[in-house]
Amino acid sequence: MKNGLFEKIRKAVKSAKTALIVAHIDPDGDTIGSAIASAMLLSQLGLTVTLYSADGVPAIYRFLPWANRIKHELPLGAHFDLAVAVDASDLDRIGNKINLRESAALIINIDHHPDNSQYGDINYVEKISSVAEQIYKLCKYFKVKLNREMAENIYTAMITDTGNFRYENTSVSTFLVAAELLKAGVKTHEITTRIYDTKSLVSLKIMAKALAQLDFSAEGKVAWSAISHAMMMDTGARGEDLIGLVDLIRSIDGVEVAILFREDKDKIKINFRAKHKVNVGEIATRFGGGGHAKAAGAIVAGNLSEVKNRVVMEAVKYIEALKYLV
């Protein structure tokens, strides 16, 4: 079945001359690294490639080879033979600045989220650690030799979606792929230092404000913080400065579900994290979002306080319904 799918992708690539590679909004390491690695792959196969991210590239990932090639706007009327969306469970996740169906003759959807809506003309959706692993498999299928630049992007994408190989989505195949990336020249210390041991002063300031108003449910199993637009303006912070904050909240002893709320104009962006058996993807779907069992998100229209109360109440109810946590 996989070979048949890969053959469809091969035929689509062979018949195309131009390709658009699309990352999702609020980009993380997996979507950025996988998008760049995909672009490098298709470029080696002879296509003219354009990289696109509606929200640009977070500063933490700008060290990656080809990161400076990613555009956050496309020329009016731009059209491509092929579009590849990476790490986006549905078309809404690529943002509303472009219409992907109008921008490309054919869409390839490469994703690992269980709630993927299968929106592509070709859907390569697999339960796996990261889209990075999927891109690695495509490189092997196309017999493209991994150079150091490709390997660095794939490795960065892989570690950010596995928490540097800490999360339960890490598998034997994940480590085997990592070994091949090291053979291709990846310097693990250099990348992990940039990703996990480098914070801006602004990032620390907004995190300090968020942690100062941390709140907990009665039994301490749900923890959350809400960041207002005023807090962001006061510190000069951007969304990317919050990377890692919800994971820090999850690390608190006794917390099963961590939630981070961020006010963004008339919408509230919500990030969920779970520690053990809670499936926050199910909670997120109740608010029009989705994601994985241990990491999910949603965007909800409304007032920050009102949305926070509704979501926290739902999370507490969800946990109370699980007998093993009562």
Buried (B, 14 or more C-beta within 10 A) or exposed (E): EEEEBBEBBBEBBEEBEBBBBBBBBBBBBBBBBBBBBBBBBBBBBEBEBBBBBBBBBBBBBEBBBBBEEBBEEBEEEBEBBBBBBBBBBBBBBBBEEBEBEEBBBBBBBBBBBBBBBEBBBBBBBBEBBBBBBBBBBBBEBBEBEBEEBBBBBBBBBBBBBBBBBEBEBBBEEBEEBBEBBEEBEBEEEEBBEBBBEEEBEBBEBBBEBBEEEBEBBEEEBBBBBBBBEEBBEEBEBBBBBBBBBBBBBBEBEEBBBBBBBBBBEEBBBBBBBBBEEBBBBBBBBEBEBBBBBBBBBBBBEEEBEEBBEBBBEBBBEBBEEEEEBE
